[in-house]
Amino acid sequence: MVSERNLSKNVCIIGAGPSGLVATRELRKEGHNVVVFEQNHEVGGQWLYQPKVEHEDPLGSSNVLNVHSSIYASLRLTSPREIMGFTDFPFVVKKGRDPRRFPGHKELLLYLQDFCEYFGLREMIRFNTTVEYVGMLDYPEFGKDLRWVVKSKEKEAKEGVEEVFDAVVVATGHYSQPRLPNIRGMDAWRRKQMHSHIYRVPEPFRNEVVVVVGNSLSGQDIGMELVDVAKEIHLSAKSLDVSEGLTKVISKHQNLHIHPQIDSLHEDGRVLFVDGTSIVADTIIYCTGYSYSFPFLDTKGMVVVDDDRVGPLYEHTFPPSLAPSLSFVGIPRKLIGFPFFESQAKWIAQLLSGKRTLPSWDEMMQSIKEFYRSREVDGIPKHNTHDLANFEYCDKYADYIGFPHLEEWRKELCISVLRNADINLDTYRDSYDDSEMLQQAYQSPHFAHLGPETF
């Protein structure tokens, strides 16, 4: 439902990464008073590279993470810059910067800093400030305005600050808290074990025998990077039915091997695989993904993380009992992120101003149950609840607020890259055949206003 009301709320946004920044812009544009809490010294979230990881728990077992970013030094984007920008702020090449279509991580950080400066967002951000607690001021009644107590602490301050807000937007990302497998003997294995969260450069693994657990993008990237320094790299994957691209890479390197899952680890350094083969390793790197974690958030059990399902959340954004005063931006994975975050931010901003309203509690809960049921029918594990990989879903979401659908060129470029990576894993970022689609992109409204000299 849409109305003309325009209420101004005091809103706290937690996190100044991509989702937090676009939420900040949209909420301010809608007339809200915004305060952003960012634990680091700069914007960027995951894209703010943190080289110093010496004091971080190698497996991320503790609840206290000192390092937010999981980016390694050589990381390059897995999507082309053309599809990544916010709808009205294209991610274009700038003079003196990384000109590649799949640039290094620093280029995306610079883009986010440009976005921040262009829209004047910095003045609303409190840097070096950690949110320690978020809780309800009063117990909620559905339909009644709810307010939130937020306790934060600035890095150099002796004491924290307590404030009250009309609404809280959680935009803390989901690539920081390591998710680990449960392997027999992990606790007894005395050699080096670490999660890819703290992998930065290959040099420490020179002449080592390294097992890389997980055949994800990061697992493949790190495996390929180690071939020039490690003695042997053994990739352990859930399935040996790997892509043509990975098969080609393995055939090029005598020290790169593929194995099934690990059965058990042994004190003498042996790694036993489920097919009965084994090797003696120096290091195991777990490239096994990340978990959702909101240690600061107290909702009295109304929002829980159960095997990486954050819920209940209507459309992955709104907890029915607490919305719209509590919302989450950036929970879904495996989609074209920035435009989706933008659509989430617009919906939140308009709900808080009273321009739009959510369905009833019963309708939202029914929608969530139907979604969960559909995932079960499709055989999707609970921990993949928020892995959407669905353009139609993004378009359906956009329809709630009249947000434009993803452009066809954006979808086609995305699919083209996935196909290319599947076949040419080690070259897809530098060798591609999508010039026709690229021209369509450059002639679209997203880019057209920039003029031909931009390209």
Solvent accessible surface area in square Angstrom, and as a share of the most:
residue,aa,sasa,rsa
1,M,178,0.80
2,V,97,0.56
3,S,46,0.29
4,E,159,0.71
5,R,139,0.51
6,N,99,0.51
7,L,72,0.36
8,S,68,0.44
9,K,39,0.17
10,N,66,0.34
11,V,0,0.00
12,C,0,0.00
13,I,0,0.00
14,I,10,0.05
15,G,10,0.10
16,A,0,0.00
17,G,7,0.06
18,P,17,0.10
19,S,10,0.06
20,G,0,0.00
21,L,0,0.00
22,V,0,0.00
23,A,1,0.00
24,T,0,0.00
25,R,6,0.02
26,E,6,0.03
27,L,1,0.00
28,R,89,0.32
29,K,127,0.54
30,E,23,0.10
31,G,41,0.40
32,H,6,0.03
33,N,89,0.45
34,V,13,0.07
35,V,34,0.20
36,V,0,0.00
37,F,3,0.01
38,E,10,0.04
39,Q,84,0.37
40,N,23,0.12
41,H,121,0.54
42,E,29,0.13
43,V,0,0.00
44,G,0,0.00
45,G,9,0.08
46,Q,27,0.12
47,W,45,0.16
48,L,14,0.07
49,Y,59,0.22
50,Q,31,0.14
51,P,78,0.49
52,K,157,0.66
53,V,23,0.13
54,E,129,0.58
55,H,169,0.76
56,E,10,0.04
57,D,49,0.25
58,P,64,0.41
59,L,35,0.17
60,G,4,0.04
61,S,83,0.53
62,S,50,0.32
63,N,124,0.64
64,V,112,0.65
65,L,46,0.23
66,N,102,0.52
67,V,9,0.05
68,H,30,0.13
69,S,0,0.00
70,S,13,0.08
71,I,6,0.03
72,Y,11,0.04
73,A,44,0.34
74,S,60,0.39
75,L,31,0.15
76,R,40,0.15
77,L,4,0.02
78,T,49,0.29
79,S,33,0.21
80,P,1,0.00
81,R,7,0.03
82,E,5,0.02
83,I,3,0.02
84,M,27,0.12
85,G,0,0.00
86,F,0,0.00
87,T,38,0.22
88,D,71,0.37
89,F,28,0.12
90,P,15,0.09
91,F,5,0.02
92,V,26,0.15
93,V,63,0.36
94,K,85,0.36
95,K,207,0.88
96,G,85,0.82
97,R,70,0.25
98,D,34,0.18
99,P,88,0.55
100,R,99,0.36
101,R,26,0.10
102,F,2,0.01
103,P,0,0.00
104,G,13,0.13
105,H,18,0.08
106,K,132,0.56
107,E,4,0.02
108,L,0,0.00
109,L,20,0.10
110,L,41,0.20
111,Y,8,0.03
112,L,0,0.00
113,Q,37,0.16
114,D,28,0.14
115,F,0,0.00
116,C,0,0.00
117,E,99,0.44
118,Y,158,0.60
119,F,40,0.17
120,G,30,0.29
121,L,0,0.00
122,R,78,0.29
123,E,145,0.65
124,M,26,0.12
125,I,15,0.08
126,R,89,0.33
127,F,44,0.18
128,N,41,0.21
129,T,8,0.05
130,T,63,0.36
131,V,14,0.08
132,E,95,0.43
133,Y,69,0.26
134,V,0,0.00
135,G,0,0.00
136,M,23,0.10
137,L,77,0.39
138,D,88,0.45
139,Y,154,0.59
140,P,20,0.13
141,E,110,0.49
142,F,116,0.48
143,G,77,0.74
144,K,112,0.48
145,D,113,0.59
146,L,15,0.07
147,R,109,0.40
148,W,0,0.00
149,V,18,0.11
150,V,0,0.00
151,K,80,0.34
152,S,3,0.02
153,K,60,0.25
154,E,72,0.32
155,K,142,0.60
156,E,148,0.66
157,A,36,0.28
158,K,195,0.83
159,E,139,0.62
160,G,44,0.43
161,V,80,0.46
162,E,110,0.49
163,E,42,0.19
164,V,59,0.34
165,F,12,0.05
166,D,31,0.16
167,A,0,0.00
168,V,1,0.00
169,V,1,0.00
170,V,2,0.01
171,A,4,0.03
172,T,34,0.20
173,G,39,0.38
174,H,16,0.07
175,Y,97,0.37
176,S,13,0.08
177,Q,30,0.13
178,P,12,0.07
179,R,68,0.25
180,L,59,0.29
181,P,41,0.25
182,N,157,0.80
183,I,19,0.10
184,R,159,0.58
185,G,25,0.24
186,M,26,0.12
187,D,133,0.69
188,A,34,0.27
189,W,7,0.02
190,R,173,0.63
191,R,98,0.36
192,K,88,0.37
193,Q,23,0.10
194,M,7,0.03
195,H,0,0.00
196,S,5,0.03
197,H,1,0.00
198,I,22,0.11
199,Y,1,0.00
200,R,14,0.05
201,V,63,0.36
202,P,31,0.19
203,E,93,0.42
204,P,78,0.49
205,F,5,0.02
206,R,116,0.42
207,N,110,0.56
208,E,38,0.17
209,V,18,0.10
210,V,0,0.00
211,V,0,0.00
212,V,0,0.00
213,V,15,0.09
214,G,15,0.14
215,N,49,0.25
216,S,52,0.33
217,L,102,0.51
218,S,33,0.21
219,G,0,0.00
220,Q,23,0.10
221,D,24,0.12
222,I,0,0.00
223,G,1,0.01
224,M,34,0.15
225,E,41,0.18
226,L,0,0.00
227,V,18,0.10
228,D,120,0.62
229,V,18,0.10
230,A,7,0.06
231,K,123,0.52
232,E,51,0.23
233,I,0,0.00
234,H,9,0.04
235,L,4,0.02
236,S,4,0.02
237,A,2,0.01
238,K,166,0.70
239,S,61,0.39
240,L,97,0.48
241,D,130,0.68
242,V,30,0.17
243,S,30,0.19
244,E,93,0.42
245,G,1,0.01
246,L,1,0.00
247,T,73,0.42
248,K,75,0.32
249,V,1,0.00
250,I,33,0.17
251,S,94,0.60
252,K,122,0.52
253,H,59,0.26
254,Q,180,0.80
255,N,31,0.16
256,L,4,0.02
257,H,67,0.30
258,I,51,0.26
259,H,24,0.11
260,P,17,0.11
261,Q,86,0.38
262,I,18,0.09
263,D,49,0.26
264,S,2,0.01
265,L,6,0.03
266,H,54,0.24
267,E,122,0.55
268,D,87,0.45
269,G,1,0.01
270,R,84,0.31
271,V,0,0.00
272,L,43,0.21
273,F,1,0.01
274,V,92,0.53
275,D,84,0.43
276,G,55,0.53
277,T,67,0.39
278,S,46,0.30
279,I,32,0.16
280,V,79,0.45
281,A,1,0.00
282,D,52,0.27
283,T,0,0.00
284,I,0,0.00
285,I,0,0.00
286,Y,0,0.00
287,C,2,0.01
288,T,38,0.22
289,G,30,0.29
290,Y,28,0.11
291,S,24,0.16
292,Y,8,0.03
293,S,44,0.28
294,F,26,0.11
295,P,105,0.66
296,F,21,0.09
297,L,29,0.14
298,D,43,0.23
299,T,6,0.03
300,K,117,0.50
301,G,57,0.54
302,M,39,0.17
303,V,18,0.10
304,V,75,0.43
305,V,61,0.35
306,D,69,0.36
307,D,68,0.35
308,D,5,0.03
309,R,30,0.11
310,V,0,0.00
311,G,6,0.06
312,P,38,0.24
313,L,11,0.05
314,Y,11,0.04
315,E,15,0.07
316,H,9,0.04
317,T,0,0.00
318,F,0,0.00
319,P,1,0.01
320,P,1,0.01
321,S,43,0.28
322,L,4,0.02
323,A,17,0.13
324,P,44,0.28
325,S,10,0.07
326,L,0,0.00
327,S,0,0.00
328,F,1,0.00
329,V,4,0.02
330,G,7,0.06
331,I,8,0.04
332,P,3,0.02
333,R,29,0.11
334,K,136,0.57
335,L,36,0.18
336,I,11,0.06
337,G,18,0.17
338,F,11,0.05
339,P,5,0.03
340,F,5,0.02
341,F,26,0.11
342,E,2,0.01
343,S,2,0.01
344,Q,0,0.00
345,A,1,0.01
346,K,44,0.19
347,W,8,0.03
348,I,2,0.01
349,A,2,0.01
350,Q,35,0.15
351,L,11,0.06
352,L,5,0.02
353,S,0,0.00
354,G,8,0.08
355,K,64,0.27
356,R,44,0.16
357,T,71,0.41
358,L,30,0.15
359,P,44,0.28
360,S,52,0.33
361,W,100,0.35
362,D,97,0.50
363,E,104,0.46
364,M,2,0.01
365,M,35,0.16
366,Q,86,0.38
367,S,37,0.24
368,I,6,0.03
369,K,104,0.44
370,E,87,0.39
371,F,52,0.22
372,Y,41,0.16
373,R,128,0.47
374,S,52,0.34
375,R,25,0.09
376,E,113,0.51
377,V,122,0.70
378,D,100,0.52
379,G,62,0.60
380,I,51,0.26
381,P,69,0.43
382,K,75,0.32
383,H,44,0.20
384,N,40,0.21
385,T,1,0.01
386,H,4,0.02
387,D,20,0.10
388,L,13,0.07
389,A,76,0.59
390,N,64,0.33
391,F,41,0.17
392,E,124,0.55
393,Y,26,0.10
394,C,10,0.06
395,D,16,0.09
396,K,100,0.42
397,Y,0,0.00
398,A,3,0.02
399,D,90,0.46
400,Y,71,0.27
401,I,12,0.06
402,G,68,0.65
403,F,17,0.07
404,P,87,0.54
405,H,92,0.41
406,L,18,0.09
407,E,51,0.23
408,E,107,0.48
409,W,13,0.05
410,R,1,0.00
411,K,26,0.11
412,E,69,0.31
413,L,0,0.00
414,C,22,0.13
415,I,63,0.32
416,S,24,0.16
417,V,13,0.08
418,L,117,0.58
419,R,161,0.59
420,N,26,0.13
421,A,16,0.13
422,D,76,0.39
423,I,73,0.37
424,N,48,0.24
425,L,12,0.06
426,D,63,0.33
427,T,62,0.36
428,Y,6,0.02
429,R,31,0.11
430,D,93,0.48
431,S,67,0.43
432,Y,88,0.34
433,D,137,0.71
434,D,7,0.04
435,S,73,0.47
436,E,141,0.63
437,M,39,0.18
438,L,22,0.11
439,Q,92,0.41
440,Q,87,0.39
441,A,0,0.00
442,Y,46,0.18
443,Q,134,0.60
444,S,12,0.08
445,P,118,0.74
446,H,12,0.05
447,F,2,0.01
448,A,55,0.43
449,H,126,0.56
450,L,51,0.26
451,G,20,0.19
452,P,120,0.75
453,E,144,0.64
454,T,38,0.22
455,F,103,0.43
